[in-house]
Amino acid sequence: MKLSDRLQQLLEQIPQGSRLADIGSDHALLPVAAVESGKAVFAVAGEVNPGPFDAACKGVAEAGLGKVISVRRGDGLEVLEPGEVNCITIAGMGGALIASILDRGQSQGKLKDVTTLVLQPNVGEDILRRWLLNNEWVLIAESILEEDGKLYEVLTAVPENASAGITNANVYREVTLGDSTMVRGQDTLLQMGPFLIQAPNEVFFAKWQGEIQKLEGILTSLSRSELESAENKRKLIRDQIKEITEVLQCLPKDKQ
């Protein structure tokens, strides 16, 4: 099976021999590929909506993997029993929604025995990084890629108490950017990615240059208003543009 680049990146982050849950599995392409490649010995494909649930059932049946991939309909981690899996993938949703799914699942004991989270938020990556930080999960890898004109980030995290010496204090410690003297700390790293900012590629630069353009568009719209609240928002946006611009200018130019 030929996976998209995005799903292939997710697959590569799944530890060999995992018991996998793919939440929002759609056609169950990732669980099928994980089982066929040996990345997973068992998988749950979770879907809340009837159309994608039927598509997942069909995909698993066509692959002849009904005995090792369980397709379940339900909301988020409700499809799981505590301790049933040790790796969870959630892709194609906003960072806030993924964080909400993890939060509810954690309160229900669904993250018990989970040793790896592989997450691909479409937006709101900073929200998800902050959730991981606040809930004692530590990032061990990040990647950013472009596919069909869209940008995707993949975040891999493990429990901090089982991270082989990698701690959030280390991941989010202050860093000096490139060859400059500019030092940035936790807030910038949560926003832009602690691993991505230290090894920026063309897609990383494209994402943040695009963010600057979006902010400049908002600034133009706000310029028509004379309200004090609009002026406060303009100042905030100008500060954001300045921060992103300064960071990009300090990163290695040969990566652009």
VEXVEX-181037 format. One record per residue (C-alpha): residue in three letters; x, y negated, z. Coordinates in pm, 1 decimal, always signed. Example, Ala and Ser with C-alpha at 12.3 -4.5 7.8 and 13.67 -1.06 7.14 Angstrom:
BEGIN
r ALA | u +1230.0 | v +450.0 | w +780.0
r SER | u +1367.0 | v +106.0 | w +714.0
***
This chain:
BEGIN
r MET | u +0.0 | v +0.0 | w +0.0
r LYS | u +131.9 | v -342.7 | w -99.8
r LEU | u +69.4 | v -595.0 | w +175.4
r SER | u +68.8 | v -970.8 | w +133.0
r ASP | u +381.6 | v -1147.8 | w +259.2
r ARG | u +186.2 | v -1269.4 | w +562.2
r LEU | u +66.9 | v -923.4 | w +663.5
r GLN | u +410.0 | v -777.2 | w +588.5
r GLN | u +561.8 | v -1024.3 | w +833.0
r LEU | u +311.2 | v -911.2 | w +1097.6
r LEU | u +385.7 | v -546.0 | w +1025.8
r GLU | u +758.7 | v -599.0 | w +1072.5
r GLN | u +700.9 | v -735.0 | w +1423.5
r ILE | u +510.1 | v -425.5 | w +1542.7
r PRO | u +739.4 | v -194.6 | w +1743.3
r GLN | u +784.7 | v +156.0 | w +1604.6
r GLY | u +541.5 | v +409.4 | w +1747.1
r SER | u +298.2 | v +153.0 | w +1888.9
r ARG | u -58.9 | v +205.0 | w +1997.3
r LEU | u -198.6 | v -88.5 | w +1803.5
r ALA | u -508.1 | v -306.7 | w +1817.6
r ASP | u -566.3 | v -542.4 | w +1525.5
r ILE | u -831.4 | v -795.9 | w +1622.7
r GLY | u -1017.0 | v -957.6 | w +1333.2
r SER | u -896.2 | v -674.5 | w +1112.1
r ASP | u -1108.0 | v -753.7 | w +805.1
r HIS | u -1029.6 | v -471.2 | w +558.4
r ALA | u -805.7 | v -293.0 | w +813.4
r LEU | u -508.5 | v -336.1 | w +580.5
r LEU | u -264.9 | v -393.0 | w +867.2
r PRO | u -369.4 | v -91.5 | w +1081.9
r VAL | u -361.1 | v +134.5 | w +776.2
r ALA | u -13.2 | v +12.0 | w +678.6
r ALA | u +107.7 | v +41.4 | w +1038.9
r VAL | u -4.5 | v +403.7 | w +1068.5
r GLU | u +121.6 | v +500.6 | w +723.7
r SER | u +465.1 | v +349.2 | w +794.8
r GLY | u +496.7 | v +503.0 | w +1141.5
r LYS | u +480.8 | v +165.6 | w +1312.3
r ALA | u +164.1 | v +285.3 | w +1487.8
r VAL | u +66.3 | v +632.1 | w +1605.9
r PHE | u -288.8 | v +514.2 | w +1677.9
r ALA | u -478.6 | v +197.1 | w +1596.2
r VAL | u -798.9 | v +12.7 | w +1672.9
r ALA | u -939.9 | v -217.7 | w +1405.7
r GLY | u -1169.5 | v -468.3 | w +1574.2
r GLU | u -1424.7 | v -685.3 | w +1389.1
r VAL | u -1713.8 | v -892.1 | w +1517.5
r ASN | u -1891.4 | v -962.8 | w +1187.5
r PRO | u -2085.9 | v -694.9 | w +996.6
r GLY | u -1933.8 | v -757.9 | w +651.0
r PRO | u -1568.6 | v -729.5 | w +754.8
r PHE | u -1656.9 | v -441.1 | w +989.6
r ASP | u -1803.9 | v -245.9 | w +696.4
r ALA | u -1497.4 | v -333.2 | w +486.0
r ALA | u -1267.0 | v -203.1 | w +762.0
r CYS | u -1465.0 | v +121.5 | w +787.8
r LYS | u -1437.0 | v +165.0 | w +411.6
r GLY | u -1064.3 | v +90.0 | w +407.9
r VAL | u -988.0 | v +341.3 | w +682.1
r ALA | u -1205.6 | v +608.3 | w +519.5
r GLU | u -1040.8 | v +560.3 | w +179.7
r ALA | u -699.2 | v +598.2 | w +342.8
r GLY | u -812.7 | v +920.3 | w +509.9
r LEU | u -707.9 | v +789.8 | w +851.1
r GLY | u -1034.8 | v +810.6 | w +1042.2
r LYS | u -879.8 | v +1040.3 | w +1303.1
r VAL | u -609.2 | v +792.9 | w +1405.2
r ILE | u -769.3 | v +453.4 | w +1332.5
r SER | u -1083.6 | v +365.4 | w +1526.2
r VAL | u -1289.5 | v +87.9 | w +1368.0
r ARG | u -1496.3 | v -91.6 | w +1632.3
r ARG | u -1738.8 | v -379.2 | w +1620.4
r GLY | u -1717.4 | v -629.9 | w +1901.7
r ASP | u -1597.8 | v -973.9 | w +2008.6
r GLY | u -1223.3 | v -1007.7 | w +2059.5
r LEU | u -1067.3 | v -764.2 | w +2304.5
r GLU | u -1407.4 | v -631.9 | w +2411.4
r VAL | u -1345.4 | v -347.0 | w +2165.8
r LEU | u -1063.1 | v -217.3 | w +2388.1
r GLU | u -1040.9 | v -23.7 | w +2710.8
r PRO | u -779.0 | v -141.7 | w +2964.2
r GLY | u -447.2 | v +33.2 | w +2900.7
r GLU | u -558.8 | v +175.7 | w +2565.2
r VAL | u -301.3 | v -2.9 | w +2347.5
r ASN | u +44.2 | v -152.5 | w +2394.5
r CYS | u +56.5 | v -385.8 | w +2092.6
r ILE | u -205.1 | v -637.9 | w +1981.9
r THR | u -210.4 | v -832.1 | w +1656.8
r ILE | u -445.9 | v -1126.1 | w +1598.7
r ALA | u -421.8 | v -1317.0 | w +1271.7
r GLY | u -612.5 | v -1563.8 | w +1058.5
r MET | u -777.7 | v -1768.8 | w +1334.6
r GLY | u -708.0 | v -2101.5 | w +1501.1
r GLY | u -462.6 | v -2109.3 | w +1788.9
r ALA | u -731.0 | v -2224.9 | w +2032.9
r LEU | u -956.4 | v -1932.0 | w +1939.2
r ILE | u -672.9 | v -1681.0 | w +1971.9
r ALA | u -584.6 | v -1826.7 | w +2312.5
r SER | u -949.2 | v -1797.0 | w +2416.8
r ILE | u -961.6 | v -1432.9 | w +2305.4
r LEU | u -645.4 | v -1355.5 | w +2503.1
r ASP | u -773.2 | v -1545.0 | w +2805.4
r ARG | u -1099.9 | v -1353.5 | w +2817.8
r GLY | u -923.6 | v -1026.0 | w +2754.3
r GLN | u -671.4 | v -1089.4 | w +3028.1
r SER | u -946.1 | v -1158.2 | w +3281.8
r GLN | u -1105.8 | v -827.4 | w +3180.4
r GLY | u -782.0 | v -631.4 | w +3221.5
r LYS | u -751.5 | v -572.6 | w +2847.2
r LEU | u -386.2 | v -682.8 | w +2837.7
r LYS | u -290.5 | v -415.0 | w +3089.0
r ASP | u +6.0 | v -216.7 | w +2951.2
r VAL | u +30.9 | v -445.2 | w +2645.2
r THR | u +398.7 | v -504.7 | w +2578.6
r THR | u +383.0 | v -693.8 | w +2247.0
r LEU | u +161.1 | v -966.6 | w +2105.2
r VAL | u +196.8 | v -1052.5 | w +1735.3
r LEU | u -6.4 | v -1362.9 | w +1658.0
r GLN | u -64.9 | v -1563.7 | w +1341.2
r PRO | u -263.6 | v -1881.0 | w +1408.1
r ASN | u -382.3 | v -2082.1 | w +1107.7
r VAL | u -369.5 | v -2406.8 | w +1308.4
r GLY | u -303.0 | v -2504.3 | w +1667.9
r GLU | u +22.1 | v -2314.1 | w +1709.7
r ASP | u +118.6 | v -2546.7 | w +1995.2
r ILE | u -198.8 | v -2453.5 | w +2185.6
r LEU | u -109.0 | v -2086.8 | w +2155.9
r ARG | u +252.3 | v -2140.5 | w +2260.5
r ARG | u +131.0 | v -2326.5 | w +2566.5
r TRP | u -110.7 | v -2043.9 | w +2654.8
r LEU | u +171.9 | v -1791.0 | w +2631.8
r LEU | u +396.0 | v -2009.0 | w +2848.6
r ASN | u +127.9 | v -2065.7 | w +3112.6
r ASN | u +40.4 | v -1696.6 | w +3127.4
r GLU | u +395.8 | v -1563.9 | w +3162.7
r TRP | u +440.9 | v -1436.9 | w +2808.8
r VAL | u +767.5 | v -1529.4 | w +2642.1
r LEU | u +827.6 | v -1585.1 | w +2271.8
r ILE | u +1096.7 | v -1360.1 | w +2129.2
r ALA | u +1056.0 | v -1446.8 | w +1759.9
r GLU | u +889.9 | v -1696.9 | w +1527.6
r SER | u +870.2 | v -1722.3 | w +1150.9
r ILE | u +704.1 | v -1957.7 | w +905.0
r LEU | u +614.5 | v -1873.4 | w +547.5
r GLU | u +413.1 | v -2000.5 | w +253.2
r GLU | u +164.8 | v -1788.1 | w +63.3
r ASP | u -84.7 | v -1897.4 | w -201.3
r GLY | u -33.2 | v -2261.0 | w -110.5
r LYS | u -95.2 | v -2211.3 | w +261.7
r LEU | u +155.0 | v -2220.5 | w +547.9
r TYR | u +155.6 | v -1954.0 | w +817.1
r GLU | u +344.7 | v -1911.5 | w +1143.3
r VAL | u +390.6 | v -1573.2 | w +1309.2
r LEU | u +461.3 | v -1568.5 | w +1684.6
r THR | u +582.8 | v -1257.8 | w +1867.2
r ALA | u +568.7 | v -1247.8 | w +2246.8
r VAL | u +632.3 | v -1003.5 | w +2529.8
r PRO | u +557.6 | v -1021.4 | w +2903.6
r GLU | u +823.1 | v -1235.5 | w +3068.3
r ASN | u +884.5 | v -972.3 | w +3336.0
r ALA | u +974.5 | v -720.4 | w +3063.7
r SER | u +1164.9 | v -941.5 | w +2823.2
r ALA | u +1516.1 | v -803.9 | w +2870.2
r GLY | u +1652.6 | v -1125.6 | w +3014.5
r ILE | u +1473.9 | v -1368.9 | w +2781.5
r THR | u +1289.1 | v -1622.0 | w +2993.3
r ASN | u +1064.8 | v -1917.0 | w +2915.8
r ALA | u +1319.2 | v -2136.0 | w +3093.6
r ASN | u +1574.2 | v -2032.9 | w +2830.6
r VAL | u +1337.6 | v -2049.9 | w +2534.0
r TYR | u +1219.1 | v -2401.3 | w +2623.9
r ARG | u +1541.6 | v -2547.1 | w +2757.9
r GLU | u +1652.3 | v -2880.2 | w +2613.9
r VAL | u +1826.4 | v -2853.4 | w +2277.3
r THR | u +2052.3 | v -3085.1 | w +2080.4
r LEU | u +1923.1 | v -3115.2 | w +1725.1
r GLY | u +2168.5 | v -3039.6 | w +1444.9
r ASP | u +2489.5 | v -3239.1 | w +1458.9
r SER | u +2318.4 | v -3535.5 | w +1623.7
r THR | u +2308.5 | v -3642.9 | w +1985.6
r MET | u +1927.7 | v -3623.6 | w +1992.7
r VAL | u +1804.2 | v -3398.5 | w +2271.8
r ARG | u +1450.0 | v -3266.2 | w +2279.7
r GLY | u +1274.7 | v -3066.3 | w +2549.9
r GLN | u +969.1 | v -2854.9 | w +2615.3
r ASP | u +700.5 | v -3077.1 | w +2463.0
r THR | u +871.6 | v -3096.5 | w +2123.5
r LEU | u +956.1 | v -2726.0 | w +2127.3
r LEU | u +596.7 | v -2631.8 | w +2208.5
r GLN | u +475.1 | v -2845.9 | w +1921.8
r MET | u +726.0 | v -2744.9 | w +1654.1
r GLY | u +846.0 | v -2403.5 | w +1771.4
r PRO | u +1157.6 | v -2331.3 | w +1979.9
r PHE | u +1299.2 | v -2083.7 | w +1726.6
r LEU | u +1176.6 | v -2259.6 | w +1412.4
r ILE | u +1329.6 | v -2594.1 | w +1507.5
r GLN | u +1672.4 | v -2434.6 | w +1551.2
r ALA | u +1662.9 | v -2247.6 | w +1219.3
r PRO | u +1444.7 | v -2466.1 | w +994.8
r ASN | u +1369.9 | v -2352.2 | w +640.3
r GLU | u +1204.6 | v -2525.2 | w +343.5
r VAL | u +858.0 | v -2423.2 | w +461.2
r PHE | u +919.6 | v -2575.5 | w +804.7
r PHE | u +1017.9 | v -2908.8 | w +650.4
r ALA | u +720.5 | v -2894.2 | w +412.8
r LYS | u +481.5 | v -2837.7 | w +702.9
r TRP | u +601.6 | v -3132.8 | w +908.7
r GLN | u +636.1 | v -3368.1 | w +614.4
r GLY | u +275.1 | v -3276.9 | w +537.8
r GLU | u +179.9 | v -3356.3 | w +897.3
r ILE | u +338.4 | v -3699.5 | w +862.6
r GLN | u +130.9 | v -3762.8 | w +550.4
r LYS | u -188.7 | v -3659.7 | w +731.7
r LEU | u -109.5 | v -3890.0 | w +1022.4
r GLU | u -34.0 | v -4177.7 | w +785.5
r GLY | u -373.3 | v -4121.0 | w +621.5
r ILE | u -544.9 | v -4139.8 | w +961.0
r LEU | u -346.7 | v -4454.9 | w +1038.9
r THR | u -470.5 | v -4616.0 | w +717.4
r SER | u -831.4 | v -4532.6 | w +806.4
r LEU | u -791.4 | v -4676.5 | w +1155.6
r SER | u -642.5 | v -4998.2 | w +1019.5
r ARG | u -993.5 | v -5109.9 | w +918.7
r SER | u -1110.5 | v -5116.0 | w +1279.4
r GLU | u -1048.9 | v -5399.5 | w +1525.1
r LEU | u -1168.0 | v -5206.4 | w +1829.1
r GLU | u -926.8 | v -5177.6 | w +2119.2
r SER | u -973.2 | v -4799.7 | w +2120.5
r ALA | u -863.0 | v -4788.6 | w +1756.2
r GLU | u -548.5 | v -4987.1 | w +1837.9
r ASN | u -465.6 | v -4741.2 | w +2115.6
r LYS | u -509.6 | v -4453.3 | w +1874.3
r ARG | u -295.1 | v -4628.7 | w +1612.0
r LYS | u -15.1 | v -4662.6 | w +1865.2
r LEU | u -40.4 | v -4295.2 | w +1955.7
r ILE | u -27.5 | v -4190.2 | w +1590.5
r ARG | u +265.9 | v -4421.6 | w +1514.7
r ASP | u +452.4 | v -4263.2 | w +1806.4
r GLN | u +376.9 | v -3915.1 | w +1668.2
r ILE | u +501.2 | v -4011.2 | w +1321.6
r LYS | u +818.5 | v -4161.6 | w +1471.3
r GLU | u +886.2 | v -3847.5 | w +1678.4
r ILE | u +841.2 | v -3605.0 | w +1388.6
r THR | u +1044.4 | v -3822.9 | w +1152.0
r GLU | u +1334.0 | v -3851.4 | w +1396.2
r VAL | u +1338.6 | v -3475.2 | w +1455.3
r LEU | u +1338.9 | v -3394.7 | w +1082.8
r GLN | u +1618.2 | v -3646.0 | w +1018.6
r CYS | u +1837.6 | v -3475.5 | w +1278.4
r LEU | u +1794.7 | v -3120.8 | w +1149.2
r PRO | u +2047.8 | v -2969.2 | w +905.9
r LYS | u +1985.1 | v -3127.2 | w +567.1
r ASP | u +2110.9 | v -2822.7 | w +371.9
r LYS | u +1805.9 | v -2632.1 | w +497.9
r GLN | u +1566.1 | v -2863.1 | w +316.7
***
